[in-house]
């Protein structure tokens, strides 16, 4: 499978490694979609040497608006809410699209010694949510356990239900037991909302309160969500992976129409958009937008 990144030929980009190129401040986990990007009206985030510098606003377009900002009910794919989820909650881990190996971010290890019967998740020490509460093994357990509740209706139920039990070993270590064993479970995790950990304290305040003030440990925080219009995010000055994020802010709009998304980028009204139409991909190339192909690790379903 492949995804595609498009941008205008006038967009000056920082020099960075391939996993960073799509968005410096986000690690995106995508399904098969087309990622379209242009550059209009944003501040340049590179200096003359090509090194990233702080500043600028990303104007992005998503295909669908989430019903809630609760990560349990957001979909971790570019066609839906991966950009938004990664911005608010960061990631425990990512997958290298070339080697198919697991790379780590807020987690430092997720390994099994018994062929996938149990996995130990190891977190970076000292992680905190934006409300000051700890992002520790107990917080991950709370998030993963609630995803397994069928009444919650999580988009990641199929992944979460593979775990039969979770156990807090210590502040930075969570043990998950799978039934049946799955030695490749990490690759399912990175494509699900299990990769997004929210503050248990904030989640327990209820959906309405959480949607007004979602609490994660990601590179951005919510400024305002005007439903069916825009979502405004600002950089998290306390983000664990400083000096990231480099952008000051993200403005995220929703457009369900492929023509509107492409026209917005051609006109310079948007910098980044996701699409699933191959005809749009061809028209984007014809319009002179830069194309970058990112190979994916495989599908989620077998029929």
LUMVEX-386384 format. One record per residue: chain; x, y, z of N, C-alpha, C in turn. Coordinates in steps of 0.2 Angstrom, whole numbers. Atoms other than C-alpha are relative to their C-alpha. Layout:
BEGIN
(rec "A", (X, Y, Z), (X, Y, Z), (X, Y, Z))
...
END
This chain:
BEGIN
(rec "A", (4, -6, 0), (0, 0, 0), (4, 6, 0))
(rec "A", (-4, -6, 0), (6, 18, -3), (-5, 6, 2))
(rec "A", (3, -6, -1), (1, 35, 3), (4, 5, -4))
(rec "A", (-4, -5, 4), (6, 51, -6), (-1, 7, 3))
(rec "A", (0, -7, -3), (11, 68, 0), (2, 5, -6))
(rec "A", (-1, -5, 6), (9, 83, -12), (1, 7, 3))
(rec "A", (-1, -7, -3), (15, 101, -9), (2, 4, -6))
(rec "A", (-2, -4, 5), (18, 116, -20), (7, 0, -1))
(rec "A", (-7, -1, 1), (35, 118, -28), (3, 6, 3))
(rec "A", (-3, -6, -3), (37, 134, -20), (1, 0, 8))
(rec "A", (0, 1, -7), (36, 127, -2), (7, -2, 2))
(rec "A", (-7, 2, -3), (53, 128, 7), (-1, -4, 6))
(rec "A", (1, 5, -5), (54, 113, 18), (7, -1, 4))
(rec "A", (-6, 1, -3), (67, 110, 32), (3, -7, -2))
(rec "A", (-4, 6, 1), (80, 97, 30), (-1, -5, 5))
(rec "A", (1, 5, -6), (75, 81, 40), (-1, -7, -3))
(rec "A", (0, 7, 2), (74, 62, 39), (-7, -1, -2))
(rec "A", (7, 2, 3), (60, 53, 30), (-6, 0, 4))
(rec "A", (6, 1, -4), (49, 49, 44), (-2, 7, 3))
(rec "A", (2, -7, -2), (49, 68, 49), (-3, 4, -5))
(rec "A", (1, -5, 5), (46, 75, 32), (-8, 2, -1))
(rec "A", (7, -2, 1), (27, 74, 32), (-2, 5, 4))
(rec "A", (1, -5, -4), (25, 84, 47), (5, 0, 6))
(rec "A", (-6, 0, -5), (40, 89, 59), (-3, -2, 7))
(rec "A", (2, 1, -6), (29, 89, 74), (-4, -6, 2))
(rec "A", (5, 5, -1), (18, 74, 71), (3, -7, -3))
(rec "A", (-2, 7, 3), (22, 55, 68), (-7, -3, -2))
(rec "A", (7, 2, 2), (7, 50, 57), (0, -7, -2))
(rec "A", (2, 7, 2), (0, 32, 55), (-6, 0, -4))
(rec "A", (5, -1, 5), (-9, 31, 39), (-3, -6, -3))
(rec "A", (3, 6, 4), (-21, 19, 30), (1, 3, -8))
(rec "A", (-1, -2, 7), (-21, 20, 11), (-4, 6, -2))
(rec "A", (3, -7, 3), (-25, 38, 6), (5, 4, -3))
(rec "A", (-4, -5, 3), (-18, 52, -3), (1, 6, 4))
(rec "A", (-1, -6, -4), (-10, 66, 7), (2, 5, -5))
(rec "A", (-1, -5, 4), (-10, 82, -2), (2, 6, 4))
(rec "A", (-2, -6, -4), (0, 97, 3), (2, 6, -5))
(rec "A", (-2, -6, 3), (3, 115, -3), (3, 4, 5))
(rec "A", (-3, -4, -5), (10, 130, 5), (-3, 7, -2))
(rec "A", (2, -6, 2), (0, 146, 5), (-2, 4, 7))
(rec "A", (2, -4, -6), (-1, 159, 19), (3, -2, 6))
(rec "A", (-3, 2, -6), (10, 151, 31), (7, 2, 1))
(rec "A", (-7, -3, -1), (26, 157, 39), (5, -6, -2))
(rec "A", (-6, 5, 1), (42, 148, 33), (3, -2, 6))
(rec "A", (-3, 3, -6), (49, 136, 46), (6, -3, -2))
(rec "A", (-7, 2, 1), (66, 134, 38), (4, 6, -1))
(rec "A", (-4, -6, 2), (81, 145, 38), (4, -2, -6))
(rec "A", (-4, 0, 7), (94, 147, 24), (4, -7, 0))
(rec "A", (-3, 6, 0), (103, 131, 30), (-4, -6, 0))
(rec "A", (4, 6, 0), (88, 120, 30), (-2, -2, 6))
(rec "A", (1, 3, -7), (87, 118, 49), (-7, 3, 2))
(rec "A", (7, -2, -2), (69, 119, 56), (1, 5, 5))
(rec "A", (0, -6, -5), (65, 135, 66), (-8, 0, 2))
(rec "A", (6, -1, -3), (50, 139, 77), (-4, 5, -4))
(rec "A", (4, -5, 3), (35, 148, 69), (-5, -3, -5))
(rec "A", (4, 2, 5), (21, 147, 57), (-7, -4, 2))
(rec "A", (7, 3, -1), (3, 140, 56), (-1, -5, -6))
(rec "A", (2, 5, 5), (-2, 124, 47), (-7, 0, -1))
(rec "A", (7, 0, 1), (-18, 125, 38), (-2, -7, -4))
(rec "A", (1, 7, 3), (-24, 107, 35), (-8, -1, -1))
(rec "A", (7, 2, 1), (-40, 99, 29), (-1, -8, 1))
(rec "A", (1, 7, -2), (-47, 83, 36), (-7, -2, -4))
(rec "A", (6, 2, 4), (-60, 72, 26), (-6, 0, 5))
(rec "A", (6, 1, -4), (-72, 69, 41), (2, 4, 7))
(rec "A", (0, -3, -7), (-75, 78, 58), (-1, -5, 5))
(rec "A", (2, 5, -6), (-74, 68, 74), (-6, 2, 3))
(rec "A", (6, -1, -4), (-89, 66, 84), (2, 2, 7))
(rec "A", (-2, -2, -7), (-79, 68, 100), (8, 0, -1))
(rec "A", (-7, 0, 0), (-61, 72, 104), (3, -6, 5))
(rec "A", (-2, 6, -4), (-60, 56, 116), (3, -4, -5))
(rec "A", (-4, 4, 4), (-46, 46, 108), (-4, -7, -2))
(rec "A", (4, 7, 1), (-57, 30, 110), (-4, 0, -6))
(rec "A", (5, 0, 5), (-69, 36, 97), (3, 4, -6))
(rec "A", (-3, -3, 6), (-57, 44, 85), (4, -6, -4))
(rec "A", (-3, 5, 4), (-50, 34, 70), (7, 2, -2))
(rec "A", (-7, -1, 1), (-31, 33, 68), (2, -1, -7))
(rec "A", (-3, 0, 7), (-29, 35, 49), (-1, 7, -3))
(rec "A", (0, -7, 3), (-26, 50, 38), (-7, 1, -3))
(rec "A", (7, -2, 3), (-43, 48, 30), (-5, 3, 6))
(rec "A", (4, -2, -5), (-50, 52, 47), (3, 5, 5))
(rec "A", (-2, -5, -5), (-42, 59, 62), (8, -1, 3))
(rec "A", (-7, 1, -2), (-23, 54, 63), (3, 6, 2))
(rec "A", (-3, -6, -1), (-17, 71, 62), (-2, 4, 6))
(rec "A", (3, -3, -6), (-28, 78, 75), (2, -4, 7))
(rec "A", (-2, 4, -6), (-25, 63, 87), (7, 1, 2))
(rec "A", (-7, -1, -1), (-6, 64, 85), (1, 7, 3))
(rec "A", (-1, -7, -2), (-7, 83, 88), (-2, 0, 8))
(rec "A", (3, 0, -6), (-17, 81, 104), (3, -4, 5))
(rec "A", (-2, 5, -5), (-10, 65, 112), (7, -3, -1))
(rec "A", (-7, 3, 1), (7, 61, 104), (-1, -7, -2))
(rec "A", (0, 7, 1), (11, 43, 101), (5, -4, 5))
(rec "A", (-4, 4, -4), (18, 29, 111), (6, -3, -4))
(rec "A", (-5, 3, 4), (27, 22, 96), (-3, 1, -7))
(rec "A", (2, -1, 7), (27, 23, 77), (3, -6, -4))
(rec "A", (-3, 5, 4), (31, 11, 63), (5, 3, -6))
(rec "A", (-4, -3, 5), (46, 14, 51), (-3, -3, -7))
(rec "A", (3, 3, 6), (38, 12, 33), (5, -3, -4))
(rec "A", (-5, 4, 5), (54, 6, 25), (2, -7, 3))
(rec "A", (-2, 6, -4), (60, -7, 38), (-5, -4, 3))
(rec "A", (6, 3, -3), (43, -11, 45), (2, -1, 8))
(rec "A", (-2, 1, -7), (52, -10, 62), (-4, 5, 4))
(rec "A", (3, -5, -4), (44, -1, 77), (5, 5, 3))
(rec "A", (-4, -6, -3), (51, 16, 82), (-4, 2, 6))
(rec "A", (3, -2, -6), (48, 23, 99), (0, 8, 1))
(rec "A", (1, -7, -2), (42, 40, 106), (-1, 1, 7))
(rec "A", (2, 0, -8), (33, 41, 123), (2, -6, 3))
(rec "A", (-3, 6, -3), (37, 23, 125), (7, -1, -2))
(rec "A", (-7, 2, 2), (54, 16, 124), (1, -7, -2))
(rec "A", (0, 7, 2), (50, -2, 122), (-7, -3, 1))
(rec "A", (6, 4, 0), (36, -14, 118), (2, -7, -2))
(rec "A", (-4, 7, 2), (43, -32, 118), (-4, -6, 3))
(rec "A", (2, 7, -3), (38, -50, 121), (5, -5, 0))
(rec "A", (-6, 5, -1), (49, -64, 127), (-4, -7, -1))
(rec "A", (4, 7, 0), (35, -78, 125), (-4, 0, -6))
(rec "A", (4, 0, 7), (30, -76, 106), (-7, 3, 0))
(rec "A", (6, -4, 1), (17, -63, 109), (-6, -2, 5))
(rec "A", (5, 1, -6), (8, -70, 125), (0, 6, 4))
(rec "A", (0, -6, -4), (13, -55, 135), (5, 5, -3))
(rec "A", (-4, -6, 2), (20, -38, 131), (2, 4, 6))
(rec "A", (-1, -5, -5), (29, -26, 142), (1, 6, -3))
(rec "A", (-1, -7, 2), (27, -8, 138), (4, 4, 5))
(rec "A", (-4, -4, -5), (40, 3, 145), (0, 8, -3))
(rec "A", (1, -7, 1), (37, 22, 146), (6, 4, 1))
(rec "A", (-5, -5, -2), (49, 37, 146), (-2, 2, 7))
(rec "A", (2, -2, -7), (50, 42, 165), (-1, 8, -1))
(rec "A", (1, -7, -1), (43, 59, 170), (-5, 3, -5))
(rec "A", (5, -3, 5), (30, 61, 156), (-6, 2, 4))
(rec "A", (6, -3, -3), (15, 72, 161), (-5, 2, -5))
(rec "A", (6, -3, 4), (-2, 77, 154), (0, 7, 1))
(rec "A", (0, -7, -1), (-5, 95, 151), (-4, 3, 6))
(rec "A", (3, -2, -7), (-16, 95, 167), (5, -1, 6))
(rec "A", (-5, 1, -6), (0, 91, 177), (0, -7, 3))
(rec "A", (0, 6, -2), (-5, 73, 180), (5, -5, -3))
(rec "A", (-5, 4, 4), (7, 59, 176), (-3, -5, -5))
(rec "A", (1, 5, 5), (7, 49, 160), (4, -6, 2))
(rec "A", (-3, 6, -2), (12, 33, 168), (-3, -7, -2))
(rec "A", (3, 7, 2), (8, 14, 167), (-7, 0, 2))
(rec "A", (7, 0, -2), (-8, 17, 177), (-4, 3, -5))
(rec "A", (4, -4, 4), (-14, 30, 165), (-1, -4, -7))
(rec "A", (1, 4, 6), (-10, 18, 150), (-5, -5, 1))
(rec "A", (4, 5, -2), (-19, 4, 159), (-7, 3, 0))
(rec "A", (6, -3, 0), (-34, 15, 161), (-3, 1, -7))
(rec "A", (2, -1, 7), (-35, 20, 143), (-1, -7, -4))
(rec "A", (1, 7, 4), (-32, 2, 136), (-6, -4, 3))
(rec "A", (5, 4, -3), (-44, -6, 148), (-7, 3, -2))
(rec "A", (7, -3, 2), (-59, 6, 144), (-1, -1, -8))
(rec "A", (1, 1, 7), (-56, 3, 125), (-3, -7, -1))
(rec "A", (3, 6, 1), (-61, -15, 128), (-7, -1, 2))
(rec "A", (7, 1, -2), (-78, -11, 135), (-4, 1, -7))
(rec "A", (4, -1, 6), (-90, -14, 120), (-5, 5, 1))
(rec "A", (5, -6, 0), (-102, -1, 127), (3, 6, -2))
(rec "A", (-3, -6, 2), (-90, 12, 124), (0, 1, -8))
(rec "A", (0, 0, 7), (-90, 8, 105), (6, 3, -3))
(rec "A", (-6, -3, 3), (-72, 12, 102), (1, -3, -7))
(rec "A", (-3, 2, 7), (-65, 12, 84), (5, -5, 1))
(rec "A", (-6, 4, -1), (-51, 2, 91), (-2, -7, 4))
(rec "A", (2, 6, -4), (-61, -12, 100), (3, -7, -3))
(rec "A", (-3, 6, 2), (-54, -25, 88), (7, -1, 2))
(rec "A", (-7, 0, -2), (-36, -21, 93), (0, -1, 8))
(rec "A", (0, 0, -8), (-40, -18, 112), (-2, -7, 2))
(rec "A", (3, 6, -3), (-50, -34, 114), (5, -6, -1))
(rec "A", (-5, 6, 0), (-35, -45, 110), (4, 0, 6))
(rec "A", (-3, 0, -7), (-28, -40, 127), (-5, -3, 5))
(rec "A", (5, 3, -5), (-36, -51, 141), (1, 3, 6))
(rec "A", (-2, -4, -7), (-27, -42, 156), (5, 4, -1))
(rec "A", (-6, -4, -1), (-16, -28, 160), (2, 1, 7))
(rec "A", (-2, -1, -7), (-5, -26, 175), (6, 5, 0))
(rec "A", (-5, -5, -2), (5, -11, 182), (6, -4, 3))
(rec "A", (-6, 3, -3), (22, -18, 185), (4, 5, 5))
(rec "A", (-2, -6, -4), (29, -1, 191), (-2, 6, -4))
(rec "A", (2, -6, 3), (27, 17, 186), (1, 1, -7))
(rec "A", (-1, 0, 7), (34, 15, 169), (-1, -6, -4))
(rec "A", (1, 7, 3), (30, -3, 165), (-7, -2, 1))
(rec "A", (6, 3, 0), (14, -10, 160), (0, -7, -4))
(rec "A", (0, 7, 3), (12, -29, 156), (-7, -1, -3))
(rec "A", (6, 2, 3), (-2, -34, 144), (0, -7, -2))
(rec "A", (0, 7, 2), (-7, -52, 141), (-5, -1, -5))
(rec "A", (5, 1, 5), (-15, -57, 125), (-3, -7, -1))
(rec "A", (3, 7, 1), (-27, -71, 121), (-4, 0, -7))
(rec "A", (-6, 4, 1), (-23, -78, 108), (7, 4, 0))
(rec "A", (-7, -4, 1), (-4, -73, 107), (0, 3, -7))
(rec "A", (-1, -4, 7), (0, -61, 93), (7, 3, 1))
(rec "A", (-7, -3, 0), (19, -58, 91), (1, 7, -4))
(rec "A", (0, -6, 4), (15, -44, 79), (-5, 6, 2))
(rec "A", (5, -5, -2), (3, -34, 90), (2, 7, 0))
(rec "A", (-2, -8, 0), (13, -18, 90), (-2, 3, -6))
(rec "A", (2, -3, 6), (9, -16, 72), (-7, 2, -1))
(rec "A", (7, -2, -1), (-9, -16, 76), (-1, 6, 4))
(rec "A", (1, -5, -5), (-7, -5, 91), (1, 7, -4))
(rec "A", (-2, -6, 2), (1, 9, 81), (-5, 3, -5))
(rec "A", (5, -2, 4), (-14, 10, 69), (-6, 1, 3))
(rec "A", (7, 0, -4), (-27, 11, 83), (1, 6, 5))
(rec "A", (-1, -6, -5), (-31, 24, 96), (3, -3, 7))
(rec "A", (-4, 2, -5), (-22, 13, 108), (7, 4, 1))
(rec "A", (-6, -4, 0), (-7, 23, 103), (-1, 7, 3))
(rec "A", (2, -7, -3), (-16, 39, 110), (-2, -1, 7))
(rec "A", (2, 0, -7), (-16, 41, 129), (-2, 7, 3))
(rec "A", (3, -6, -3), (-27, 54, 137), (0, 0, 8))
(rec "A", (0, -1, -7), (-28, 60, 155), (-6, -4, 3))
(rec "A", (6, 3, -3), (-39, 48, 165), (-4, 5, 5))
(rec "A", (4, -5, -4), (-44, 62, 177), (-4, 4, -5))
(rec "A", (4, -3, 4), (-50, 72, 162), (-6, -4, -3))
(rec "A", (5, 5, 3), (-59, 57, 154), (-6, -1, 5))
(rec "A", (5, 2, -5), (-68, 54, 170), (-5, 6, 1))
(rec "A", (5, -6, -1), (-76, 72, 169), (-6, -1, -5))
(rec "A", (5, 0, 4), (-87, 66, 155), (2, 2, -7))
(rec "A", (-1, -2, 7), (-88, 68, 136), (0, 8, -1))
(rec "A", (1, -7, 2), (-94, 86, 135), (6, 4, 3))
(rec "A", (-5, -3, -4), (-81, 92, 148), (7, -1, -4))
(rec "A", (-7, 2, 3), (-67, 82, 139), (0, 4, -7))
(rec "A", (0, -3, 7), (-72, 89, 121), (1, 7, 1))
(rec "A", (-2, -7, -1), (-71, 107, 128), (7, 1, 2))
(rec "A", (-7, -1, -3), (-54, 104, 136), (3, -7, 0))
(rec "A", (-3, 7, 0), (-46, 87, 130), (7, 1, 2))
(rec "A", (-7, 0, -3), (-30, 83, 140), (4, -6, -2))
(rec "A", (-5, 6, 2), (-16, 73, 132), (7, 3, 2))
(rec "A", (-7, -1, 0), (3, 74, 131), (3, 2, -6))
(rec "A", (-3, 0, 7), (5, 78, 113), (3, 7, -1))
(rec "A", (-4, -7, 2), (14, 93, 104), (-5, 6, 0))
(rec "A", (5, -5, 1), (-2, 103, 103), (-6, 0, 5))
(rec "A", (6, 0, -4), (-17, 108, 114), (-5, 4, -4))
(rec "A", (5, -3, 3), (-34, 114, 109), (-1, 7, 2))
(rec "A", (2, -7, -2), (-39, 132, 108), (-7, 1, -1))
(rec "A", (7, -1, 2), (-56, 131, 100), (-2, -6, -5))
(rec "A", (3, 5, 4), (-67, 118, 92), (-7, 3, -2))
(rec "A", (7, -2, 3), (-81, 126, 81), (-2, -5, -4))
(rec "A", (2, 6, 4), (-90, 111, 75), (-3, 2, -7))
(rec "A", (2, 0, 7), (-93, 109, 57), (4, 7, -3))
(rec "A", (-3, -6, 3), (-81, 124, 54), (8, -1, 1))
(rec "A", (-7, 0, -1), (-63, 123, 62), (2, -2, 7))
(rec "A", (-3, 2, -6), (-52, 116, 75), (7, 4, 1))
(rec "A", (-6, -4, 0), (-38, 128, 81), (4, -3, 6))
(rec "A", (-5, 3, -4), (-23, 120, 90), (6, 5, 1))
(rec "A", (-6, -4, -1), (-8, 129, 98), (5, -4, 3))
(rec "A", (-5, 4, -2), (9, 122, 102), (0, -1, 8))
(rec "A", (-1, 1, -7), (12, 114, 119), (7, 1, 2))
(rec "A", (-6, -2, -2), (26, 123, 127), (4, -5, 5))
(rec "A", (-3, 5, -5), (29, 109, 139), (1, -7, -3))
(rec "A", (0, 7, 3), (30, 95, 126), (7, -3, 1))
(rec "A", (-6, 3, -2), (42, 82, 131), (6, 0, -5))
(rec "A", (-5, 1, 6), (52, 81, 114), (2, 7, -2))
(rec "A", (-2, -6, 2), (58, 99, 114), (6, 0, -4))
(rec "A", (4, -7, 2), (61, 110, 103), (-6, -2, -4))
(rec "A", (6, 1, 4), (47, 101, 94), (-6, 2, 5))
(rec "A", (1, -1, 7), (34, 106, 89), (3, 6, -3))
(rec "A", (-3, -7, 3), (41, 119, 77), (-5, 5, -2))
(rec "A", (6, -5, 2), (24, 126, 71), (-2, 3, 7))
(rec "A", (3, -3, -5), (16, 138, 82), (-7, -2, 1))
(rec "A", (7, 2, 0), (-2, 132, 78), (-2, -4, -6))
(rec "A", (3, 4, 6), (-13, 121, 67), (-7, 3, 0))
(rec "A", (8, -1, 1), (-30, 126, 60), (-2, -6, -5))
(rec "A", (2, 6, 4), (-39, 111, 54), (-8, 0, -1))
(rec "A", (7, -1, 2), (-55, 112, 44), (-2, -7, -3))
(rec "A", (3, 6, 3), (-66, 98, 37), (-4, 1, -7))
(rec "A", (3, 0, 6), (-71, 95, 19), (-1, -7, -3))
(rec "A", (1, 7, 3), (-80, 79, 13), (1, 0, -7))
(rec "A", (0, 0, 7), (-78, 84, -5), (7, 1, -3))
(rec "A", (-7, 1, 2), (-63, 79, -14), (2, 6, -5))
(rec "A", (-2, -6, 4), (-64, 94, -27), (1, 6, 4))
(rec "A", (-1, -5, -4), (-65, 106, -13), (7, 0, 3))
(rec "A", (-6, 1, -3), (-50, 99, -4), (6, 2, -5))
(rec "A", (-6, -1, 5), (-39, 99, -20), (0, 8, -2))
(rec "A", (0, -7, 2), (-45, 117, -25), (3, 4, 6))
(rec "A", (-2, -4, -5), (-41, 123, -8), (8, 0, 0))
(rec "A", (-7, 1, 0), (-23, 117, -10), (3, 4, -6))
(rec "A", (-2, -3, 6), (-21, 123, -28), (0, 8, 1))
(rec "A", (1, -8, -1), (-27, 141, -22), (5, 2, 5))
(rec "A", (-4, -2, -6), (-15, 141, -7), (-4, 1, 6))
(rec "A", (4, -1, -7), (-29, 141, 6), (1, -6, 5))
(rec "A", (-1, 6, -5), (-23, 124, 13), (7, -2, -2))
(rec "A", (-7, 2, 1), (-6, 117, 16), (0, -8, 0))
(rec "A", (0, 7, 0), (-11, 99, 19), (-7, -3, 0))
(rec "A", (7, 4, -1), (-26, 87, 16), (1, -7, -2))
(rec "A", (0, 7, 1), (-30, 69, 15), (-5, -1, -5))
(rec "A", (5, 2, 4), (-39, 61, 1), (1, -7, -2))
(rec "A", (0, 7, 1), (-44, 44, -5), (-2, -1, -8))
(rec "A", (2, 0, 7), (-47, 48, -24), (6, 0, -4))
(rec "A", (-6, 0, 4), (-34, 42, -36), (-1, 5, -6))
(rec "A", (1, -5, 5), (-42, 54, -49), (3, 7, 3))
(rec "A", (-2, -6, -3), (-38, 68, -37), (8, 0, 0))
(rec "A", (-7, 1, 0), (-20, 62, -35), (3, 2, -7))
(rec "A", (-2, -1, 6), (-18, 63, -54), (-1, 8, -2))
(rec "A", (2, -8, 1), (-26, 81, -55), (5, 4, 4))
(rec "A", (-5, -4, -4), (-14, 86, -41), (7, 0, -3))
(rec "A", (-6, 1, 4), (1, 80, -51), (0, 5, -6))
(rec "A", (1, -5, 6), (-6, 90, -66), (1, 7, 2))
(rec "A", (0, -6, -3), (-7, 105, -55), (7, 3, 2))
(rec "A", (-7, -2, -2), (11, 105, -51), (2, -1, 7))
(rec "A", (-1, 2, -7), (9, 99, -33), (6, -5, 1))
(rec "A", (-5, 5, -1), (24, 90, -26), (-3, -7, 3))
(rec "A", (3, 7, -2), (21, 71, -24), (6, -4, 4))
(rec "A", (-5, 5, -4), (30, 60, -11), (-4, -6, 2))
(rec "A", (4, 6, -1), (25, 42, -10), (3, -3, 7))
(rec "A", (-2, 4, -6), (26, 33, 7), (-3, -7, 0))
(rec "A", (3, 7, 0), (25, 14, 7), (-3, -2, 7))
(rec "A", (3, 2, -6), (14, 7, 20), (2, -8, 2))
(rec "A", (-2, 7, -2), (16, -10, 30), (-5, -5, -2))
(rec "A", (4, 6, 1), (1, -19, 25), (-7, 2, 2))
(rec "A", (7, -2, -1), (-18, -19, 27), (-2, -2, 7))
(rec "A", (2, 2, -7), (-28, -21, 43), (-5, -6, 0))
(rec "A", (5, 5, 0), (-41, -33, 37), (2, -5, -6))
(rec "A", (0, 5, 5), (-42, -50, 27), (-7, -2, -1))
(rec "A", (7, 2, 2), (-58, -55, 18), (1, -7, -3))
END
